[in-house]
Structures are given as structure tokens and as C-alpha cells.
Amino acid sequence: MGYFDGQVVWITGASSGIGEALAYALAAEGAVLILSARREDQLARVRAACPVPERVHLAPLDLAETGDLPALVAKWVAQLGRIDILINNGGMSQRAYAAETSLAVDRRLMEVNYFGPVALTKAVLPHMRQAGGGHIVAVSSITGKFGFPLRSAYAAAKHAMHGFFESLGLELHGEGIRVTLVNPGRIRTEISQHALTADGRPHGEMDPGQAQGMPAEVCARKMLQAIRKGRPEVNIGRAEILMVYFKRYAPWLFRRMARRVSPQ
Ligand SMILES: NC(=O)c1ccc[n+]([C@@H]2O[C@H](COP(=O)([O-])OP(=O)(O)OC[C@H]3O[C@@H](n4cnc5c(N)ncnc54)[C@H](OP(=O)(O)O)[C@@H]3O)[C@@H](O)[C@H]2O)c1
């Protein structure tokens, strides 16, 4: 029996990209899944492609609308008995200069990328405490470790995730509830198409850098390894993850590179 066999795993952002790849990888390992995102038709498509669709449940939600989350979580705990692992993966990027981005877009990126995962985590946590254990995963970004052109609000929201989830992991130490922060680099998904521009419209293009990124399936596999090992934090990607170390150990080199690398 594998590590995830029979575990109840809730994945947000499961209608495409990394979340979809996580759903297939976990389903193949025998997990019982709850899949969330806004597009219910896409969640249904993912469920249909899983080996045993009856073990996959759909919980459509909008991460910007957090009021109903405690009731939604209570409903699924009542139905499935518990939530073993919550993967806060749903999110949205940005392709716009800070000076041109409307404050409404800044706020939206913070709602979806930060307050949504925080609210869902707070709704799930009492149930994990009652069950005596669990694992909370926060999918941040390497842009949660440094600023980057065209990503001001996205980077801010991902930095905020680090502050919250690292603190939470320290607070929960000894309670049997683990917290893992995942920092993907460039992963080949639809993230650049869905990214918000200055006025809130989607960027709508697969950026060249994105197209050359690590396949989502490989990223998902590495994420599951990190979860299995209970790692507090993991960087996943190709050469771009070196930027995390340049920023930390040679900030002058980081700044020189970040000014030169194409943000698209
Ligand atoms: N791809 C990368 O290079 C990369 C790098 C670093 C970090 N990440 C992070 O990885 C995570 C997954 O992104 P991805 O690359 O797989 O991009 P993606 O293909 O665009 O997937 C994003 C997912 O988030 C969901 N989502 C977006 N807004 C939402 C909202 N308001 N409410 C609920 N769900 C919402 C989307 O579903 P709906 O549209 O159906 O709601 C979709 O399932 C994100 O947190 C992203 O920041 C990705």
C-alpha cells in the first residue's frame, strides 16, 4: 500500500495545470480526492480522466469568495469522515507593470492567492486538530522569495503566503499537522494565459518562458515526494530555481540577472 492510498486529499486549482496533474498522480496512488476550482465543467473532465471517478468528488469554489468555506468544509468532512491533506494550489499570476496595475487588480491577486488559501486552511484546521493530524500544503512560487518584473502583486501575495504558512508550520509543530511550502519555478501550464493584465483582463498568451518550463506531471511527482517526506519547503523547477539562492547569497548577482531575464 502506498503512502497516499485511502488518504482524503483536497486540491484547489484542480481544473488545469499543476492541480490537474496532482489529481491524476494522487488518484493513481489510491487517494480519495476533493477537487476545487471555479470551472465545474473542467473539474468534471479531470474527474472523468481519473482511474476510479467514483473516488473523486467535486467542490467548486471561488477563492475570492471565502464566506461559505467553513460550511463547505464541514459538509465534506461529514461525507468523507476527514481531510488528511489540503493542497492550496489554486492561484493566478500577473503580467503588468506595478505602476500601471489598477488597485482592484492588486487586491484581486491578494484575495485569490493569499486570503483564499488562508481562509480554506482556517476552515480545515479545526477538523485536522480533531482528527489528531493532517498535512497542509501551500503552493507558493519562487516569486514568493524575490520580486520580479511584471509580477508585483503576485510576488507580494506569494511572499505573504510564506509569512503565513511558515508561521503556521512552526505553531503546529508537535500537533501532528505538517505544513509544506512549495515554490515552483517555471512550469508548463496555462498560468500565463490566465494571468491578469493591468486592467484585470487575462493576458491570454502562452509566454515563451512558460512553454519551456518543466512539465506539470514532473512538478506534481516532485511535490508528492516532498509531501511524503514531510519537507517544510521545496523549490521545484529547472535552472530558474537558482535565482532563489542568488537572491539569498549574492543579491547583487540576483539583481543583475532579474533585470536581464525576460519576464515572459
Ligand atoms: N506554472 C508556473 O510556472 C507556476 C510557477 C510558480 C507557482 N505556480 C503556482 O502554481 C499554482 C497552480 O498554477 P498553474 O501553473 O497550474 O496555473 P493554471 O493552469 O492557470 O491553474 C490555476 C488553477 O487555479 C484555479 N483558480 C484560479 N483562480 C481561482 C479562483 N478565483 N478560485 C478558485 N480557483 C481558482 C484555476 O481554476 P478556475 O479557473 O477553474 O477557477 C486553475 O485550476 C498557482 O498557485 C500558481 O501561482 C505556478
PDBQT file of the ligand as one rigid body, heavy atoms in Angstrom, charges set to zero:
ROOT
HETATM    1  N1  LIG A 301       3.071  27.395 -13.724  1.00  0.00    +0.000 N 
HETATM    2  C1  LIG A 301       4.058  28.009 -13.100  1.00  0.00    +0.000 C 
HETATM    3  O1  LIG A 301       5.091  28.325 -13.716  1.00  0.00    +0.000 OA
HETATM    4  C2  LIG A 301       3.956  28.344 -11.644  1.00  0.00    +0.000 A 
HETATM    5  C3  LIG A 301       5.094  28.890 -11.031  1.00  0.00    +0.000 A 
HETATM    6  C4  LIG A 301       5.023  29.204  -9.685  1.00  0.00    +0.000 A 
HETATM    7  C5  LIG A 301       3.863  28.990  -8.977  1.00  0.00    +0.000 A 
HETATM    8  N2  LIG A 301       2.773  28.479  -9.608  1.00  0.00    +0.000 N 
HETATM    9  C6  LIG A 301       1.557  28.302  -8.817  1.00  0.00    +0.000 C 
HETATM   10  O2  LIG A 301       1.007  27.038  -9.045  1.00  0.00    +0.000 OA
HETATM   11  C7  LIG A 301      -0.393  27.080  -8.813  1.00  0.00    +0.000 C 
HETATM   12  C8  LIG A 301      -1.131  26.420  -9.966  1.00  0.00    +0.000 C 
HETATM   13  O3  LIG A 301      -0.934  27.195 -11.146  1.00  0.00    +0.000 OA
HETATM   14  P1  LIG A 301      -0.833  26.537 -12.601  1.00  0.00    +0.000 P 
HETATM   15  O4  LIG A 301       0.520  26.821 -13.098  1.00  0.00    +0.000 OA
HETATM   16  O5  LIG A 301      -1.314  25.154 -12.608  1.00  0.00    +0.000 OA
HETATM   17  O6  LIG A 301      -1.801  27.518 -13.420  1.00  0.00    +0.000 OA
HETATM   18  P2  LIG A 301      -3.237  27.272 -14.112  1.00  0.00    +0.000 P 
HETATM   19  O7  LIG A 301      -3.145  26.186 -15.099  1.00  0.00    +0.000 OA
HETATM   20  O8  LIG A 301      -3.661  28.624 -14.558  1.00  0.00    +0.000 OA
HETATM   21  O9  LIG A 301      -4.132  26.764 -12.916  1.00  0.00    +0.000 OA
HETATM   22  C9  LIG A 301      -4.601  27.643 -11.939  1.00  0.00    +0.000 C 
HETATM   23  C10 LIG A 301      -5.713  26.956 -11.180  1.00  0.00    +0.000 C 
HETATM   24  O10 LIG A 301      -6.195  27.856 -10.154  1.00  0.00    +0.000 OA
HETATM   25  C11 LIG A 301      -7.597  27.959 -10.264  1.00  0.00    +0.000 C 
HETATM   26  N3  LIG A 301      -8.069  29.284  -9.874  1.00  0.00    +0.000 N 
HETATM   27  C12 LIG A 301      -7.694  30.483 -10.381  1.00  0.00    +0.000 A 
HETATM   28  N4  LIG A 301      -8.406  31.467  -9.822  1.00  0.00    +0.000 NA
HETATM   29  C13 LIG A 301      -9.266  30.878  -8.951  1.00  0.00    +0.000 A 
HETATM   30  C14 LIG A 301     -10.283  31.363  -8.085  1.00  0.00    +0.000 A 
HETATM   31  N5  LIG A 301     -10.596  32.667  -8.003  1.00  0.00    +0.000 N 
HETATM   32  N6  LIG A 301     -10.975  30.482  -7.336  1.00  0.00    +0.000 NA
HETATM   33  C15 LIG A 301     -10.691  29.153  -7.411  1.00  0.00    +0.000 A 
HETATM   34  N7  LIG A 301      -9.767  28.639  -8.208  1.00  0.00    +0.000 NA
HETATM   35  C16 LIG A 301      -9.050  29.485  -8.976  1.00  0.00    +0.000 A 
HETATM   36  C17 LIG A 301      -7.886  27.696 -11.738  1.00  0.00    +0.000 C 
HETATM   37  O11 LIG A 301      -9.209  27.188 -11.894  1.00  0.00    +0.000 OA
HETATM   38  P3  LIG A 301     -10.500  28.002 -12.421  1.00  0.00    +0.000 P 
HETATM   39  O12 LIG A 301     -10.029  28.970 -13.443  1.00  0.00    +0.000 OA
HETATM   40  O13 LIG A 301     -11.384  26.923 -12.943  1.00  0.00    +0.000 OA
HETATM   41  O14 LIG A 301     -11.048  28.662 -11.186  1.00  0.00    +0.000 OA
HETATM   42  C18 LIG A 301      -6.887  26.611 -12.065  1.00  0.00    +0.000 C 
HETATM   43  O15 LIG A 301      -7.384  25.350 -11.693  1.00  0.00    +0.000 OA
HETATM   44  C19 LIG A 301      -0.741  28.564  -8.610  1.00  0.00    +0.000 C 
HETATM   45  O16 LIG A 301      -0.868  28.846  -7.240  1.00  0.00    +0.000 OA
HETATM   46  C20 LIG A 301       0.461  29.273  -9.181  1.00  0.00    +0.000 C 
HETATM   47  O17 LIG A 301       0.647  30.548  -8.605  1.00  0.00    +0.000 OA
HETATM   48  C21 LIG A 301       2.791  28.150 -10.919  1.00  0.00    +0.000 A 
ENDROOT
TORSDOF 0
